[in-house]
Amino acid sequence: MTTSKHDYNGQKQMLTIATLAFFVSVMVWFNMAPFQSTIQEQLALSSDEIGALMIVNLALSIPGRIVIGRLVDRFGPRNVFSILLITMSIPCFVFALGTTYMQLLISRLILGTIGASFVIGIRMVTEWFPTKQAGFAQGIYAGWGNFGSAFAALTLPTLAVLLGGENGWRYAMCLTGILALLYGVIFFLKAKNTPSWKNFQYTKTTNPIKATSHNDFIILLLLTIPIYGGMAILVWTLQETGVLSNLIAILLYSVIVLFYAFNMIKRWKSNRSYLQRDIPNKDKFSMKNVAILSFGYFATFGSELAIISMLPMFFQNTFTINAVFAAAIASSFAFTNLLARPAGGWLSDRFGRKKITLLLLGGLALLYIMMAFVNNSWPIYLALFLTICCSLVSQAASGAIFSMVALVKKNRTGQIAGMVGAYGNIGSLCFLAVLNLFFPVAFFIAISVILFICFLATTQLNVNQSKLTVRETNLKEKAI
């Protein structure tokens, strides 16, 4: 079917609608961050209990991305995003009005599911933009949507003051729940899965993604291990902070292991019968590509999340600056994301996805090696400049990596995006674990080594390159 530029009429409106939905989701997801000290003081919570709330806020976003990815492929972005926003307003209200620690803990755990919303918009954006523009569009969606966390930090404290009283934080958080509820309805009424001429490629079930060769099945089994490993790390962290007793932690470890074994046996049975069939070429795809993209996102977005967490303390300890200035430096990551992530997608669209990804991975590995040498003898402006460079390149690399997700297998984009996205969260957990065990120098070197390995792995990437980049299209038109 030959299409013209008019076939995607309304694409900017759909991109705006999807980006706002993700922005609201992130704002709700991180609405607790500005009020941690207030909540701790009013409810007489310990530092460990507050830390546990921060951890459970991330817990379900890892498996949630996999599950939401299946649902969006089965039922479409319009239905899944609207239902997620509406239902997640409930735990938001429960947390805002909670008076006991258990209420806060359970509601925060459930609310963490909204962090999986990212994969919904990725599928929707890829439907509304041709391949040669999809990277830039996805970058806008991710970059501006993720700004919801910084926006929450900047506006919610002011709202709490304006609403007044010791319950101002509760009212401010309730407003984010109301926003999610209302926007969920708006999204359902206004969003469309695809342009009118295009049919959305639904999957027939919400079953897990199937491998199309025996080698791919082995890769799939290995790829799944870190998903459960991330959950085990979260249990260990809660155990270390004293929120979970040793007995409860052991029970949870056992449940994770049994659940993994059960799912792998189930997958083997379904894949075994599937692989015995004559699989059409149109249904085949490479799990090796999924693994390489997941590993790349592990290193780029994972390191970004980890560095945002450790950067204020790193600058305070290295340069003896105050907490306000250190926090301002850390916030630079959130603001550069507005430009860097779309830039990574745009560069991929224009000059070739694999080429740009390799360039960014190699450059980022070198930048993090330089970060390992930062000490108090450096001028602080030079350290800040290097930090901003790391921020720009890591976010651009994340954008470049995700620009290739839809090229692996179109009707499985939701599940593949869920897998790749989950690895970003897992990466942050692993890098922070390295930081807790060693010094910052080892932390930066570990990230650099992983990035170099990703660089080598990406040379083996083989996504569908049948679609021309913007630059190639322009050259072709000039030749004609």
C-alpha angles and dihedrals in degrees: 000000000000113000133191131207089265091064089077094051109153095027094126091052091050091048090052092048092049094045092051090050091054091043090055091046093053092044090055091042093057100031091115096059098081092049103046096113092043093051091046092052098043096045095036094237125168123239089252091054092051089047090052091054089054091050097048088049086070099035103090095035089079100056088026092068090056094048095043089048090058092047095050092051090049102040105018134249095274095060098037098046094047094047092046093052093047096046095044090058087073098063087041090060091044092053093046092052097035119128101180130059093237090056090052094046097049095041091048091049091053092042090058087074089077087071087073090067091095094081093055094063093043090062092045095049093049089055093053100046131056115243093257090061101031097091094057092044092050089048091055091048094050098037098047094035093054088053086078089087093056091043090054091051091050100044111027096068089052091048090050091054093047092049087050139203131066089297094057091109090054092053092047092052091046088055090058089052091051089049091053092047094050095042090049088061092044091050092052091050098043108028124091125195095219142355114281095259094052130078119219109238101230121190115234095234141013090242117135119274114278126224116234097211137031092249090051090052090057089050089049092053091049092046091055096055096075090052090063090036089059090055090050090053089053091051090049091051092051089048092051092050091052096244091116124044119230091252094052090045092052090049091051092048088052092049091050092050093046092046090051092048092047093050094046092051090048091049092049092053094049094042093046092058091041093052091050089066126082098259112209115238091240090063096049125100137159121258086195088071091050090051094050093048091046092050091048092052089046088060101038108036092027092056090045093056092044094050093049087057097048103031100087093052092042092056092042092053095041101044102019093234126154124269095251093057091044091052090049090055091050091050089060087080091061094049097044088053089070090068107018100058094050088044091056091052092045093051090050092050092049106038106022130287101239094044094051093044091054091048093050095045092051093047092047092051090056093047093053091049087056090049088059089065096052111120139151092280090068120092105253092230090059091050089048091050091051090048092053090048089053089049094050096046096043092051093044089051090051089053092048092050094049091048087072098049095088091050093065097067120339101207090047095049092115094055094041091048088049092053094046093043092050089056089060090061091044090052092056091051092050095046092048089050088056089050092051092051099041142020125283090259090063089044093058094041091050091053091048093050092049090049091051090052088049089052090056092045092050091059085070094052114122111180123162106288096176091109114081122236118239091257093050091048092052092049091049092051091050091050091052 
